[in-house]
């Protein structure tokens, strides 16, 4: 038993919770209540706390802790928003979380004394995402209430009835939700009567237990209510709190929410004329009948387990009962993990594991939407999340039910399968590249290039502007034919205008020109008779070209106009995304043009490397739709062979590399995100490139040592620096790279090879040189265009750019109709609507949306869960842990981001969804079956890509096709 590792782990878990408490703000409604209650108790004392009209729905038990927090805050003058206030509120629940993890370890050690499973199970409990979020981020006290419940049913396992009853009373004094477990306590005491030969003693113990259980609520309530009104006031408090939310579900993602019952009044109809209230009670009675059945049968069979029954009942009532809150599942999940430690049953492990994930999504959804317009989870996106998560939670509960049935009736536990074999200390070498493999990868890359560059953008566009920046310029234009429309193609503007006047000085048309109008054709109705002379005035803006159109859409000849009408052959036939910027191209594509022409840069909220690369495409092909999108599309194409090589190196299987490359070539996000002149494609490419070099480095270190692995070490540092210089999300990837860098050093030490001290020095020096200094230099060099424009640009100016970027992102409060939260990204529920073509004939539609690729994202999510399950069930691998680390460190930071976020922020994480698919396929022992699954995934990706190509590329299609693509109500891109 490695107790030292256990204490280190628990210490890290405690620190992590307290750090989360310091850097997050907590659920606002609970936080305001806790702070207000603590302050009132500290200032007025218990007797005046429950004053008439004052809202306080908690019983007295935990109020003493909140009062102590109020005293400390008052002594040190801590404000409500102070991180130390959050720290104090999270301290006791954090300790209780760690104590629960220790309990799980202790029970598991008794059941499996010579196994690694106890430490893994304790680690999962200590770093359980549900508990981390509930305690560290939400800052609730559920763990303080759950811990005495765990101890209660653990003592009942040992038939220590009176101490168990007292601990149940402690839980009841803290939260009324302990009443949900009352039937289980009653079943345990009644079972004791059946098992005890001395019936009188058993009955006495039963009544004594009931008396002991009420002692903590009475004792804690006495200072608040006094003797005379103690019992009536407590009864009113408990039952008033339980009935205070008359809804089918109060943000609990369970079976009733899956049926559509979230925030539905209890009296409303649920199914077939049955109200939610009736349906909820029916399910609760059914679960209670199950409790009685399992208790009776397990007593008769000698398999009675209070922990098992408490887990079943707590989670059963949460899943199927009405009036449930999202956090009511916390004690049930902990009881399931404790029961799993007691019985070593894989179904209990899986239920606790699955509900930890569904509960985490539940809490995160409710938390992030608090205070927003979607607080009641009524939008298409959040309601879809609630329904899907509720269904997943129900499946986990049914899995738990199967385990309870098997154990209670037959005493049959299904243990975790043993590891087939230990992982080799020195990994196997890479298979040699064969000619057919190179040719296939090259062919796939060329096919991807053809697919990606086709219908990308026009290769011609006006290039010579009338530049009236900081001035006013006027041109005379004579229209030689009858015109009905005016097309305008503006350039850079910091707030200018275009004005058209007739010969009499009457203003016919005014268009404001700003950041959103650059390099985008606009169409305005402007009837002009043949031979009419117009005066065009441009103020503080660039205008590249004007075009007059007749009723048939033909260009009308003109004379004069200077630079405004000197490139009529570059005017497109129709206005579309092929010749106009859309979405954030007006920032990043514009910046590429500004850098190339040494102009002041408008967009400075991201590092410059991505815009430097956009600038290269513009320099090569001109300021055209093809030119400003060329570099991004090229990097999107190069992602395909890079993913091929990454999956091949990860799994050491040639065919898996081909599957990974094909899946990425057909991925929705890769295609759409590489064909828009924004910077995310560059960050994603360099993140995956850095992961590839780190994978190479780790494998090389275990084979040849650190000193023989300098090349991948250096290349990895270059890739990391380029990723950071492209977008700050590259810094997130650095956390994962650092963990792998240190982890492989530990694995090398365990190989017990001579000369490790020298290797350690090399690794330390290389880490500083290649992953700190070199990336810093690359990052600074990405600002060269700033220096080319202004040779006085200094390191001080560079630093101010970083401060400005951080300030912008940390204080951004903008909203967007297509923003989405991280938990919706996992299933791609809310695409980003980039573009809509409004210049089409009736009955036709054209849009561009940033969609998640269904195959990589959904199959990848399943694969990630499988990998995580393997890791926590002692069947994991170094490769699986590495993929999970790279995925997690890319996604987890977004969980703490409160600003406006979008689906494409998940793009880098999706690269490791693909890696997870590759790894899971490689673990299927039947190679032919694995290959068939891989081919099936590629076939599905191809069919879906063909169907969705129009909405990824902007290709006009009939309305019926367009609307058929909106398979979820949260899509909304037509």
N, C-alpha and C positions, 0 to 999 in steps of 0.2 A: 504494500500500500504506500503510494507516494504522497504522503501527507504534506511534504514541503511544497510540492507542485500544487496541491489543493489550496493551501493557504495563499500562495502567490496568486493563484487564479482568482480566489475570492477577493483578495486585496485589489487586484486590477478591476474586477467587476464593480467593487464599491467606488473606486476612483472614477471609473467611467460614468457611473450614474451621477456622481456629484459634479463632474465636469459638464455633463449634459444639463444638469440643473442650473449651472451657472450661466450657460450660453443660450438657453432657451427661456421663453417667457411663461410657459405653462398654459393650461386651458383657462381662458380669462374668467369664466363664470365661477369655476371652482376656486381659482386663485383669489378672486375678490372676496368670496365667502370665507375662505380660510383665514385670510389676513384680517378681515373685519371681525370675525369671531374671536380670533386671538387677541386683537386689540381691545375688544369690549370686555372679554373675560379678564384681561390683565388690568384694565382700568376700573371696572365696576364690580368684579368679583362674581362668584357663581350664583349667588342668590338673585342678582339682578339680571342675569344673562337672558333667560327665556322670558323677556318682557312681552307684553301684549302687542301684537301687530308686527313683531320683529321676526324676520325669516331666519330660521335655523332648523334645518330638517335632520341634523345629526343628533344621535343620543349623546349623553355626557362623556362616554368613555374616553374618546380621543381629544376632547376639548381641553383637557389638562395640558396635553402636548402643545396644542395651538396656543394656549394661554402662555406657556413658557416661551414660545417663539415670540409672542407679543411683548413679553417682558424684555427679552433680549433686544428686540427691535427698538423698543422705547429707550433702553439704556444706551444704545449706540446710535440712536437717531437714524435708523435705517429706513429709507423710503420704500414704498410699495414696489417700485420698479427696480430696486437694488438687487443685483445678482446674489448678494448675501441673504436676502430674504428668501429667494428661491432655494438657495443652499440649505437654509434652516428647515424649510418645509419638506425638503426631500431627504433629509438626513435619516430620520427614523425609518421611513419606508425602505430606504436603500439598505440599511443594516438588516431589516427583516427579509428583504430579497436574498441577501447573501446567506442569512441563516436558513432560509428555505432550501437553497442550493446545498448547504452542508447537510441538511436533513436527508435530501435525496441521495447524496453520496453515502451517508451513514447506512441508510436502509439498503442501498445497492451493494455495499461491501458485505453486509450480512448475507445477502442472497447469492452474491458472486464474488467470493473472497479472492480468487486468483485470476481476476479478469481486469482488463482495461476499461470495461464498460462503465463501472461506477464513476471514474474520473471524467469520462466523456459525457455521461448523463448529468453529472454535476456542472460540467462546463456549459452544456446546453442550457441548463436551468439558470446558471449565473449570467449568461449572455443571451438569454431568451429575448427575442425582439419585442414580444408583447410586454414583458416585465420591464425591460429597459425603457420602452416608450411610456408605459403607464407611470413608472416611478420617476425617471429622469427628465422626461419631456413634459408629460401631462401634469406631473407632480401630485398624483392622487395618493391616497393612503390605503389602497386595496391590499398591499402586502402586509401592512400592519394588522389588518383585519384577517387576512388569510393565514398568517403564521400560527395563531392560536388554534385555528380550525385544523390545520395540518397536524399540529401536536395532539389535538383532541382525538382525531381518528387514528393517529399512530398509536396513542396510548390504548385506544379501544382494541387495536390489533393484539395488544399484549394483555387485554382484559383488566386494565387499570381504570376502573369505571369512574370513581369519584374525582381523581385528578382530571380525567377527560371531561367530565361534566363541568368542572370549574373553568377549564380552558374554553369550552364552548360558551360559557357565560362571559368570559373576557371578550371573545369575538362578538357576542351579542351586544355587549356594552359599547363596542366601537362602531358597529354598523348594523342597521336593522336587517340587512340581507342575510345575516346568519340564520334568520328564521327559515330561509329556504332549505337549510340542512337539518332543521328540526325533525322531520320524519325519519331521516337516517339515524339520528341519535336515538329516537324512540325505538326504531327497529333493532338497534344494537342492544339496548337495555332489555327489550322483550326477548331477543335471542338469548341473552344471558339467563333469563328465567327458564327458557327451554333447555339450556345446557347445564344449568345448576341443579344438583341433586337436592340441595337444601332450598326448597322453594320459598320458605319464609325469609331466609337470608337474601334471596334474590329479589323478592318483592321489596324488602326494606332498602336494599341497595338502589332499586329503581326509584323509589320515592325520595331516598336520600340524594340521589343524583339530580333529580328535578329541583330539590331545595338548594343544592350547591350551585346549580346552574344560574339561579336567579340572584345569587349573592353579588357578583360583580356589577350587573346593571343597577341593583339597589344601592350598593355602596358608592358607586360613582355618581348616581343620581341624587343621593341624599343632600350634598351641599347645594345643589341647584334647586330642589323642590321642597326640601324640608320633610319632616315625618308625615304630616297630615295629608299632603297632596302627592306624596311620592308615587304610590302605585297607580292611581288614576292618571296622573300626568305622564308617567312612563308608558302606560298602555296607549294613551292618546298619541304620544310621540311616535311609537313604533308603528301602529296601524295607520296613523295619519300619513306618515312618510311612505309606507308601502302603497297606499292608494292615491298618492298625490299626482300621479301621471296617468290619466285614464286613456292610454293609447295602446294599440296592439303591439307596437314596438317603438321604443324610444332610442333610435339609432343603433339598435342591436342587429347586426347582420346575421340573422338566424332564419329558421324556416318560415316564420310569419312574415319577415321582411321579404324573403324570396317570393312569397305569395302576393306581395304588394301592400303589406300592412304597416310600413314605416310611417309613424305619425298619423295613422288612421284612428279616429275615435272608436272606442270599444263598441259603441252601439251601432256602428256602420255594418253593412252586410259584407261578409267575407266570401262565403261560398254557399250556393244553393239556398239562399235565404237565411243562412246561419250567421250570426253576428261574430265579430272578432272576439268579444268577451266569452261567448259560449264556446267558440272553437278553442280558445286558449285554455279554458277550464277543462274541456274534454281531453286535450293533450296532457295537461298536468295530472289529471286523474289517471290517464293511461300510463304515464311514467311512474306514478305512485303505485299503481297496481303491479307494474313491473318490479318495483322495489320490493314489494311484499312477496311476490313470487320468487325473486332471486334470493331474498333473505331466507324464506322457508326452505327452499330447495338446497341452498348452500349449508344451512344448519344441519339438515338431514344428511347431507353427503359429507359433512366434515370439512367443507371448504369456505366457511364463512369468513368474509374479509371486509371489515368496515371501510378501509381505504378504497377498495374496489367499488363498494356500494355508494360511497360518498361521491366519488368521481362520476359514476354513472348518473346519480340523481342530480348533482349540481349542474352538469353539462346537459343532461336531458331536459331539465326544466328551463335552462337558458335557451336551448335550441327550439323547443316546442311551446314554451309558455308565453303568455302575454305580459305586457308591462315590463319587459326586460330592457335594461340599459346596456350599453356597449361593454361596460367593464364588469358586468355581473359574471362573466365567464372566467375571470382571473383565478379565483380560488379553485374552480373546477379544473382548470388546466394544470395548476400545481398539484392537485390531488391525483390527476391522471398520471403525471410524471412520477409522483411518489408511489402510486400503485404499480406503475411499470417497473420501478426499482424493486418493489416487493416481489412481483411475480415474474419478472424478466420475460414479458410477453411482447412480441414484435408489434401486435395490433395496438397495444396500449402505448408503446413508443410512438407508433405512427399517428395515433389519434392526438397524443399530446403535442407531437411535432407539428401536425397539420393545423390544429387549432391555435397553436402559437402563431403561425403565419397568418391564418385568417383573422385572428383577433388583432394582430398587429396592423393589418390592412384596415380593419374596422376602426381602430382608435385613430390611426393616422388620417383616415378620411374625415372623420368627425372633427378632429383637432384642426386640420388645415382649413376647413370650411367655416369654422366658428367666426362669426362676425361678418361674413360675406353675404351676398345676395342669395347664395345657394346653401345657406345654413341648414335648411330643412331637407336638403338632399333631394330637391325636386327637379333638377336639371336632368337631361337625358344621360349625360355622362355619369354623374354621381349616383343616380338611381340604378344605372346598369352595374356600376361597381357594387352597390349594395346587394342587388339580386344575385349576381354571380358569386360574391363572397359568401352570401347567405347559403347558397346551394353547396358551396365547397365546405362550409362549416357543418352543414347537415350531413354530408357524406362522411366527414370525420366522426361525427357523433354516432352514425350507424356502424362505423368500423369499431368504435368503442363498445357498442351494444353487442356485437358479435363476440368480442373478447370476454365481456362480462358473462354472456350466455355460456360460453365454453368453460370458463373457470368456475363459475358459481354452480353449474349443474354437474360438471364432470371433473373439476379440479385439473383441467388440462390447459396448461399454458404453452404458447407457441414461442419458443425462445428465438433470439436473434441467431441467424446462421453464422457459423464460425467463418473466419477469414480462410479462403482457400489456401493461401500461402503468403508468407511475408514478402514485402517488396524488396527487390534486389537493391543492395547498397550502392552498387555501381550500375547505372542504367545501361541498357543495350544501345548499341550504335545505331546510326541512321541508315536506312536502306539506300543503296546507290541510285542515283538518277539514271533512268533508262531512256534511250532515244524516243520511244513512243510517248513517254511521260512528258518530256520537254515539248514534243510536237503538239501533244494534246493541250498542254497548258498554254502554249503560244496561240493555238487555234482558238481556245476559249477566250483568251485576252483580246485577240483580233475581232472575234465576233462581238464581244462586249463593247469594244471601241466603235464598231459600226453601229450597233444598237444605240449607244450613248450619244454619239456625235450626230446621228441622223436627226433631223427636225429639231436641232438645237437652237439655231438662231440665224438670222440673215448675215451674210458676209459683206454686205454693203450697207452703208448708212451715211448721212451727211457728216462731213468731218471738219468743215470750215465754218465756224460760228461768227455771227455778229456779236462781238464781245463788248457789252456796255457795262461791265463790272465797275461800280463806283462812278458811273457817269450816265448820261442820257444820249442815245443815238437815234436818229430819225432817217427813214428811207421812204422814197416815193415809189409806188407800185401802180402800174397800169394793167388792169385786167382786160385781156383781149377777147374774152368770151364771157358768156353768162355763167356765173358761179352760184352755187347754193351752200357750199360748205367750205370752211377753212380748217386746214390741218396745221397744227403747231408742234414743232419738235424742239423743246427747250434744252438747254444745257445746265451748267452750274449757276445757281442763284442763291444768294443769302437773304432773299426777301426783295424781289423786284416785281416788274409788271411788264405786260405787253398791251399796247393800246392801238386800236385801228380807228381812224377817223376818215370821213369823206371829204370831198373838195370844199364843202362849206364849213368844215371844222366840227361837224357833228360826230360825236363818239359813237361808233357802231358796235364796238366790242372791246372789253377789257378782261384780261386774264392775269390773275395773280400768279407769280412764279416763285416757287420756294423749293425746299428740300425734296418735297414729294412729287415734283413735276419733272425732275431731270431725266433726260434721255428716254422720254416716253411720249409717243405721239398722242395728241388729243384732237378730238373732232368737235367743231362747233358750227351750228347753222348760221350762215352769214350770206344772205342773198346779195349779189353784186351784179349789176348790169354790165354788158359788154362796153368796153372803152372807158369805164370809170376809173379814175385815179384815186388811190388811197394813200394816206399817210400812216406809216407804221412807226410807232415810238416804242423803243425798248429802254427800260430804266433798270440799272443795277442788276443786269442778268445777261446770260448768254442765250441766244436763240440760234440754233443751227440751220433751221430751214422752215419755210412756210410752203403750203401747197393749197391751191384753190381747186375745188372739184365741182363738176357740173352734176345735173340730176341723175346721170347714168354712172356716176362715180369716176369719170375720166378727168385727167388733169386738164386744167384750163391754162392756155398759154398766157404768159405775163411778160412785161418788159419792165426793166428797172429792178429795184429792190436790193441791189448789191449782194452782200453775203447772205441775205435772207432767202434769196431765190436763185442761187448760183449752182445748186446741185439737184436739179429736178429729176435727173436720171436716178438718183438714190432714194427717191420717195417710194415707199412700198405701195403695193396695190391694195392691201388691207392692213388694218391695225390689229396687231396681236402681240403675244409674248415673244414672237420671233424678232420683233424690231423695237420692243419697248421693255423697259425695266419693270419688275414687279417685286412685291414684298421688300425685303431688306437689301435688294440690289441697289436701291436708291441711296443706301449708306455705303456698303462695301464696294460695289462696282464703281460708284462715284468716286470713292477714295482712291481706287486704283488709277483712275484718270487724273485726279488731282496730283497724286504723287508723281506720275509720269511727266506732268507738265509743270512741276514745281510750284503748285498753287497751295494756298492755305488749305489744310485738311479739315473737313467738316466732322467726320466720324472718328472719335478718339477713345471710344469706350472699350476697345479690344486692342491687344497687341498688333503690331503692323504686319507680321509675316504673311498672313493669309492675304492681305491686301497688296503686299509686295508681289505675291505670285499672281494675283489677278492683274496687276500692272504689267507683268510679263506677257500675258495673253493679249492685252490691249496693245502693247508695243509690237507684237508680232502680226496681229490681224486687224488692228485699228479699233476705234471705239464703235464696235458693232455688237449685235447680240451674240454672234459667234465669238467675237474677240473677248468680251468681258466674261464669258462663260467657259472659255477654252481650258484654262488651267484647272479649274475645279473639276471639269469633266475628265480631264486627263488623270487627275489624282483618283477620281472615282473608278476609272478603268484599272489603274494600277493596284487598287485595293483587292481586286480579284486574284491576281497571282500571289499577292502578299498573303491573303487568307488561305490560299491553296498551300503555300509553303508553311504557314503557321500550323495548320491542322495536320499536315504531313509530319512535321517535326514533333508535334505534340503526341501523336498517336503512333508514329513510325509505320504507318500504313499508307501505301501509295494511293489506293482507291479512295480513301477518306479525304485526302487532299483534293481529289477531283470533285467529290461530292460537295465539299465546303466551297470550292471555287465556283461551282455551278450555282449553288444556292445563293451566294452573294451576288453573282452576275444578274440573277433574276429578282433580287431583293428590291422591294418598293422604295425604301428609304435611301438606299445607295443610289438608285437611279435618279430619283427626284432631287435629292439633296446635292448631288454632284453637278446637276444641270442648272443650278441657280447660283448666281455670283455672290455667295456668302462664304463665310470662313469655316463652317463646321466640318466640311469635308476634309480640310487640311488637318485640323486637330484630330479627327478620327483616324486619318491615315497614319499620322506620326505616333498616335497612341498605340495603334496595333503594331507599327514598326518597332516601337520601343519594347512592347511585350514580346515580339518575336526575338529580338536580340537578347532580352532577359532570359527567355526560355533557352536559347542557344547557350548563354552564359552558364545557367544553372546546370544544364546537362554536361557541359564541358568541365565545370568545376568538379562534378562528381566522377568524371572519367579521368581528367588530366590534372586537376588541381587548379588553384587560383592563378598561379604563375603561368600556366599554359592556356589561360582563357582571357588574355588581355584584349584581343581583338573584339570579341563580342561585348566585353565590358566597355570599351571605348565607343563602339558603334551605338550601344545602348544609350550612352550619355549624349551622343549627338542627336539621336532620335528624341530623347526626352527634352533636350533644349529646343529643338524645332517644334515639338508639340506645345511647349509653354509659350513659345513666341508666336504660335498660330492662334491659340486661345487659352485662357486660364484654366479651362477644364483639363489641360495637359498636366497641371499641377496636381489635380486629383489622382491622375494615373501615377504620379510620383510616389504617392503613399503606398500603392500596391507594389511598385517596383522595389521600394525600400524594404518592405516586408519580405519579398522573395530574395532580395540580395542578402539580407541577414539570415533568412531561413536556410538558404543553401550553405552558408558558412557554418551554421550549426550542424547541418547534415554532413558536411565535410569533416568537421571535428569528430563526429560519431564514427566516421570510418577508421579513426585511429591510425591515420597515415603519418609517417615521420615528417618533420619539417612544417608542422601546422603553424607554429609561431611565426615563421617567415611568411607563410601564406596569409595569415591574419594581417600582418603589417601591409602586405601588398593590397589586400582587400580594403583596408582602412584608407590607405593613400589613394587607391583608385576610386573609392567612393567619393572622396572629397574632390579629387581632380576631375573625374569624368561625370559625376552626377551633381556637382555643385558649381565648381568654377567654370567648366566648359559650357554647361547650359546657360550660366549667367552671361558669358561672353556672347554666345549665340543670340540670346535674348536682346542684349544691347545692340548687337550688329543689325538686328532686324529694323532698327530705327535709322539706318543709313539714309533712306529717302528724306527724313526730317533734316538731316545734316546737309544733304545735297541742296535742299531748298534754302536752308539758312545755316551757313557755316558757323554761326555763333551758337548753334544748338549745343548745349553742354550736358554733363552728367546731372547737374542740378535740374536742368529742364527735363531730362529723362526721368528723374525721380518724381518731379511734379506730375508728369504724365501718369505714373503709377498711382500716386495719391488720388489724382482725379478719377482714374478708372475705378479704384476701390470705392471712392465716395459715391460715384454714380450707381454702381451695382448694389451697394449696401443700403442706399437711401431711395432706390427706385420704388415708386408706388403706382406705376402705370398698370392699367388693366387692358385686356384684349379679349375679344369675343371667342378666340380660339386658343386661349391659354389653357393649360392643363397641369394637373399635379402628378407627381412622380408615380403614384400608385396606379393611375390610369394608363401610364406608359407601358406597364407590363403586358397589357393586352392590346395596346394601341387603340384605345377607345375614342380618343379625341384627336383626329388629324388636324394639321394646320392648313387652313385654306389660303393658298398663296396667291391665286390668280383666278379671275373670271373674265372671259372674253364677252364683252357686251356689243360686239360689232358683227353679229351673226344673223343669218336669216331666221325667220320664225320656225320653230320646231327643232332647232339645233342648239346644242349646249357645248361649252368648252370650259374646262377648269383645270387647275393644277393644285394638287394637295400633297402635303408631306405625310404619307401613310406609312405605318409600320408594316413590314413584310410579314404576312400571316405565318409563313412556314418557319422562318428563322425566329421570330418573336414568340410564337406560341409553342412550337416544338422546343425552342431554346429554353423557355421558362420551365417546361416540364423537365427538361434535361438538367437544368440547374437545381431543381428541387430533388431530383434523383441523386445528383452528386452530393448535395448537402445531406440528404438522408444517409448516403453511404458514409460520409465523413462522421456523422454523429453516431452511427451504429457500428463503428469500429471496422468498417470495410472500405475505408477510403484509400486514397493514394496521393502521392506528392503532386501529380498532375492535376487531379481533381481539386485539391486544396488550392493550387496555384490559380486555376481558372476562377474559382469562387472568390479568391482574394482580389484578383484583377477586376472581376465584375463588381464586387461589393464596394471596393474603394472608388470605383467610377460612379456608382449610383448613390451610395449612402450620403455623400455631402449634399446631394439635391434634396434629401429628406429634411434638411435643416434650413433650406433656402426658402424665404418667405416672399420673395419678389415674384413677378410674373414669369412663369416658365412654360416651355412648349415641348411638344413631343420629340422634336429633333434633338433636344438635349439628351435623350436616351440613345441616340445613334452610336456613340462610342461604346456604351454598355452592350449594345446588341452584337458587337463583334465577339464578345465573350459568351453570348447566347449561342452563336455559331460554334465557338470552340467547345461549349458544353455538349452540343449535338454530336460533334465529331468524337468527343471522348466517350460518350455513352454508346455510340455505334461501335466503337473499337472494343468495348467491354462485352459485347454480345458474343458468346462463345461460338454460336453457329454463324460462321462467316457468311455463308450463302444467305441466310436470313437477314443478317445485318446489311448486306449489299442490296438485297431486295427492298429493305426499308429505305436505304439511301436513295435508290432509284425512284422509289415511290415519292419521297419527299421532293426530289428534283422534278418529277412529273407534275406534282401538285403545284410547285412553284411556277412552272412554265405555264400551266393552264390559268392560274390566277394572274400572272403577269400579262398574258394576252388579254384577259378580260378587263384588267384595270389599266392597261397601257394608256388609254385616252386621258384618264384623270391624273396620270403621272406625267404626261407630256404636253397636255393642253390641246390634243387633237380634237377637232369638232366631231361630235357624234349626235345621233338622234336622241330626242328627249327620253324615249323609253329605255334606251341603253343607259343613259346617264343616271336616271332615277333608280334603275335596278342595281346600280353599284352602291347605293347608300343602304347597305344591309343592316346598319345599326342606326337608331335615331340620333345618336351622338355624332354621326359623321358630318352631315350638313354641308357638303362642298358643292352642291348644285342648287 
